[in-house]
């Protein structure tokens, strides 16, 4: 695919918009944790996202023949959301996304057959190791939060792989709507049991709708458009700047300050994905 092809440009624009909205939405969502916890916030996000997407795309009119990839895609989507929210309850958003990004980075690297890509694996590992000294510090990173972010990364890898497969079965919008509905059916009941009547607070519902739109409905639709216009490896590579976008959103919206070492760790993860991108085009 030519570097400046129409599909490539559309994919980049879609991913840039998706990254800005999803990380801004995550920063706003974190402000709901004291009221409804990560479980309730995830329920808001997935529930309202599924409702919005179903109203827009009416997926019942275009049901796919093969449901298995869609179900796995939806479960990965739900797992990615709730484990990420659990993670950023304990660690800064920028760090959480950097750790979560090991999932799509693994997709990019494992799909490559070049030995030189082991260098970029080393860069990614080095980025994670730079965070480890914080784990032993009372004021450092929460190890449970780090582990949860890595689990979210594994779910993200499944989201990319099965999203690509599901997107080939039907239109992007229908795929996201069905996948989001599967995720909502899996997570919303858990959120309701966990948080109960707190989710019915009318002062929180408008914010929940905004989170559903910014964090899921809009960005995942844009990502699905991008997935249909490029291979899974290319999608993973172009997402490389998301940790920096997340760190910036966390700073602007939540006032989360990162140390020099933490910024360096994020830079190492981004370097790994950029290096993989260059290698893949040679």
C-alpha positions as CSV (number, residue, x, y, z in Angstrom):
1,X,0.0,0.0,0.0
2,X,1.5,3.4,-1.0
3,X,2.5,5.6,1.9
4,X,0.3,8.4,0.9
5,X,-2.7,6.4,-0.5
6,X,-6.2,7.7,0.3
7,X,-6.9,4.7,2.6
8,X,-3.6,5.4,4.5
9,X,-4.5,9.0,5.1
10,X,-8.0,8.2,6.2
11,X,-6.7,5.6,8.6
12,X,-4.3,8.1,10.2
13,X,-7.0,10.7,10.6
14,X,-9.4,8.2,12.1
15,X,-6.8,6.9,14.6
16,X,-5.6,10.4,15.6
17,X,-9.2,11.4,16.4
18,X,-9.8,8.1,18.1
19,X,-6.8,8.5,20.4
20,X,-7.6,12.1,21.4
21,X,-11.3,11.3,22.2
22,X,-10.6,7.9,24.0
23,X,-7.9,9.3,26.3
24,X,-9.8,12.5,27.1
25,X,-12.8,10.3,27.9
26,X,-10.6,8.1,30.1
27,X,-9.4,11.1,32.0
28,X,-12.9,12.3,32.6
29,X,-14.1,8.8,33.5
30,X,-11.4,8.6,36.3
31,X,-13.2,11.4,38.0
32,X,-16.3,9.1,38.4
33,X,-14.3,6.5,40.3
34,X,-15.1,8.0,43.8
35,X,-18.8,7.8,43.1
36,X,-19.4,4.6,41.2
37,X,-16.0,2.9,41.1
38,X,-14.3,1.4,38.1
39,X,-17.1,-1.2,37.8
40,X,-19.8,1.4,37.6
41,X,-17.8,3.7,35.3
42,X,-17.2,0.7,32.9
43,X,-20.9,-0.1,33.0
44,X,-21.7,3.5,32.1
45,X,-19.2,3.4,29.3
46,X,-20.1,0.1,27.7
47,X,-23.9,0.4,28.3
48,X,-24.3,3.9,26.8
49,X,-21.9,3.1,24.0
50,X,-23.8,0.0,23.0
51,X,-27.1,1.9,23.1
52,X,-25.7,4.8,21.0
53,X,-24.1,2.4,18.5
54,X,-27.2,0.2,18.1
55,X,-29.4,3.3,17.5
56,X,-27.1,4.6,14.9
57,X,-26.1,1.4,13.0
58,X,-29.1,-0.9,13.7
59,X,-27.0,-4.1,13.7
60,X,-30.1,-6.4,13.8
61,X,-30.6,-5.5,10.1
62,X,-27.2,-6.9,9.1
63,X,-26.5,-9.8,11.3
64,X,-23.3,-11.7,10.3
65,X,-23.3,-15.4,9.6
66,X,-20.2,-16.1,11.7
67,X,-20.7,-15.0,15.3
68,X,-17.7,-16.6,17.0
69,X,-15.1,-13.8,16.1
70,X,-17.7,-11.2,17.1
71,X,-18.3,-12.7,20.5
72,X,-14.6,-13.0,21.2
73,X,-14.1,-9.5,20.0
74,X,-16.8,-8.2,22.3
75,X,-15.4,-10.1,25.3
76,X,-11.9,-8.8,24.6
77,X,-13.4,-5.3,24.4
78,X,-15.2,-5.7,27.7
79,X,-12.1,-7.2,29.4
80,X,-9.9,-4.4,28.1
81,X,-12.2,-1.7,29.4
82,X,-12.7,-3.0,33.0
83,X,-9.1,-4.1,33.6
84,X,-7.8,-0.8,32.3
85,X,-10.1,1.2,34.6
86,X,-9.0,-1.0,37.5
87,X,-5.4,-0.2,36.5
88,X,-5.7,3.6,36.3
89,X,-7.5,3.6,39.6
90,X,-4.1,2.7,41.0
91,X,-1.6,4.2,38.6
92,X,-1.5,7.3,36.3
93,X,-3.3,7.1,33.0
94,X,-0.1,7.7,30.9
95,X,1.7,4.8,32.6
96,X,-1.4,2.6,32.3
97,X,-1.6,3.2,28.6
98,X,2.1,2.6,28.1
99,X,1.8,-0.7,29.8
100,X,-1.4,-1.6,28.1
101,X,0.2,-0.8,24.7
102,X,2.4,-3.9,25.0
103,X,-0.6,-5.7,23.6
104,X,-0.8,-4.0,20.2
105,X,2.9,-3.8,20.1
106,X,3.2,-7.5,20.5
107,X,0.7,-7.9,17.6
108,X,3.0,-5.8,15.4
109,X,6.2,-7.5,16.4
110,X,4.9,-11.1,16.3
111,X,3.5,-10.7,12.9
112,X,6.9,-9.7,11.6
113,X,9.4,-12.3,10.5
114,X,12.5,-10.0,10.7
115,X,15.1,-10.8,13.3
116,X,16.0,-7.1,13.7
117,X,12.6,-6.6,15.3
118,X,13.9,-8.3,18.4
119,X,15.7,-5.0,19.0
120,X,12.3,-3.2,19.3
121,X,11.1,-5.9,21.7
122,X,14.2,-5.0,23.8
123,X,13.2,-1.4,23.7
124,X,9.7,-2.2,24.9
125,X,11.0,-4.4,27.7
126,X,13.4,-1.7,28.7
127,X,10.6,0.8,28.9
128,X,8.7,-1.6,31.3
129,X,11.9,-2.2,33.4
130,X,12.3,1.6,33.8
131,X,9.1,1.5,35.8
132,X,10.1,-1.4,38.0
133,X,12.1,0.7,40.5
134,X,8.9,2.6,41.3
135,X,7.2,-0.7,42.4
136,X,9.4,-1.0,45.5
137,X,8.8,2.6,46.5
138,X,6.1,3.5,49.0
139,X,5.2,6.5,46.8
140,X,5.8,4.6,43.5
141,X,3.6,2.6,41.2
142,X,1.1,0.1,42.5
143,X,2.2,-3.4,41.4
144,X,-1.4,-4.6,41.1
145,X,-2.1,-1.6,38.9
146,X,0.8,-2.5,36.7
147,X,-0.3,-6.1,36.4
148,X,-3.9,-5.1,35.5
149,X,-2.6,-2.7,32.8
150,X,-0.7,-5.6,31.3
151,X,-3.8,-7.8,31.3
152,X,-5.6,-5.0,29.6
153,X,-2.9,-5.1,27.0
154,X,-3.5,-8.8,26.3
155,X,-7.2,-8.0,25.9
156,X,-6.2,-5.2,23.5
157,X,-4.2,-7.6,21.4
158,X,-7.3,-9.8,21.1
159,X,-9.4,-6.8,20.3
160,X,-7.1,-6.0,17.3
161,X,-6.9,-9.5,16.0
162,X,-10.6,-10.4,16.3
163,X,-11.7,-6.9,15.4
164,X,-9.9,-7.3,12.1
165,X,-11.5,-10.7,11.5
166,X,-14.9,-9.5,12.6
167,X,-14.7,-6.4,10.5
168,X,-14.3,-8.5,7.4
169,X,-17.6,-10.2,8.1
170,X,-19.7,-7.1,8.1
171,X,-19.5,-3.3,8.0
172,X,-17.3,-1.5,10.6
173,X,-20.2,0.2,12.4
174,X,-22.3,-3.0,12.7
175,X,-19.2,-4.9,13.9
176,X,-18.5,-2.3,16.7
177,X,-22.2,-2.1,17.6
178,X,-22.5,-5.9,18.1
179,X,-19.1,-6.2,19.8
180,X,-20.0,-3.4,22.2
181,X,-23.3,-5.0,23.0
182,X,-21.6,-8.3,23.8
183,X,-19.2,-6.4,26.0
184,X,-22.1,-4.5,27.7
185,X,-24.0,-7.8,28.3
186,X,-20.9,-9.2,30.0
187,X,-19.9,-6.2,32.1
188,X,-23.0,-4.0,32.9
189,X,-24.6,-6.6,35.2
190,X,-21.4,-6.8,37.1
191,X,-21.3,-3.1,37.5
192,X,-24.9,-3.0,38.6
193,X,-24.4,-5.6,41.2
194,X,-21.3,-3.9,42.5
195,X,-22.5,-0.3,42.6
196,X,-26.3,-0.7,42.8
197,X,-28.4,2.4,43.1
198,X,-25.4,4.7,42.8
199,X,-25.6,4.2,39.0
200,X,-29.1,5.7,39.0
201,X,-27.9,9.1,40.3
202,X,-29.2,11.6,37.7
203,X,-26.4,13.9,38.3
204,X,-23.9,11.3,37.1
205,X,-25.8,9.9,34.1
206,X,-25.1,12.8,31.7
207,X,-21.4,12.4,32.4
208,X,-21.8,8.6,31.9
209,X,-23.3,9.3,28.5
210,X,-20.5,11.6,27.6
211,X,-17.9,9.0,28.6
212,X,-19.7,6.4,26.5
213,X,-19.6,8.6,23.5
214,X,-16.0,9.9,23.9
215,X,-14.4,6.7,25.2
216,X,-16.1,4.0,23.2
217,X,-18.8,4.8,20.6
218,X,-16.8,7.4,18.6
219,X,-13.2,6.1,18.9
220,X,-14.0,2.4,18.4
221,X,-16.0,3.2,15.3
222,X,-13.1,5.3,14.0
223,X,-10.7,2.5,14.9
224,X,-12.8,-0.1,13.0
225,X,-12.7,2.1,9.9
226,X,-8.9,2.1,10.2
227,X,-8.8,-1.6,10.8
228,X,-10.7,-2.2,7.5
229,X,-8.2,0.0,5.6
230,X,-4.9,-1.5,6.9
231,X,-3.5,-4.8,8.2
232,X,-3.4,-5.5,12.0
233,X,0.3,-4.8,12.1
234,X,-0.1,-1.4,10.6
235,X,-2.9,-0.5,12.9
236,X,-0.7,-1.4,15.9
237,X,2.2,0.6,14.7
238,X,0.1,3.8,14.0
239,X,-1.2,3.6,17.6
240,X,2.3,4.2,18.9
241,X,1.8,7.7,20.1
242,X,-1.2,6.9,22.3
243,X,0.8,6.6,25.5
244,X,2.0,10.1,25.1
245,X,-1.6,11.3,24.2
246,X,-2.8,9.6,27.4
247,X,-0.1,11.2,29.6
248,X,-0.9,14.6,28.1
249,X,-4.6,14.1,28.8
250,X,-3.9,12.9,32.3
251,X,-1.9,16.1,32.9
252,X,-4.3,18.5,31.4
253,X,-7.5,17.1,32.8
254,X,-6.4,15.4,36.1
255,X,-3.1,17.2,36.8
256,X,-1.2,13.9,36.9
257,X,2.5,14.6,36.8
258,X,5.0,12.0,35.6
259,X,8.6,11.7,36.6
260,X,11.5,11.9,34.1
261,X,12.0,8.1,34.3
262,X,8.3,7.5,33.6
263,X,8.4,9.8,30.6
264,X,11.5,7.9,29.4
265,X,9.7,4.6,29.8
266,X,6.8,5.9,27.7
267,X,9.4,7.1,25.1
268,X,10.9,3.7,25.0
269,X,7.6,2.0,24.2
270,X,6.9,4.6,21.5
271,X,10.4,4.1,20.1
272,X,9.8,0.3,19.9
273,X,6.6,0.8,17.8
274,X,8.2,3.4,15.6
275,X,11.2,1.2,15.0
276,X,8.9,-1.7,14.2
277,X,7.1,0.6,11.7
278,X,10.3,1.5,9.9
279,X,11.4,-2.1,9.8
280,X,8.1,-3.3,8.4
281,X,8.4,-0.9,5.5
282,X,11.9,-2.0,4.4
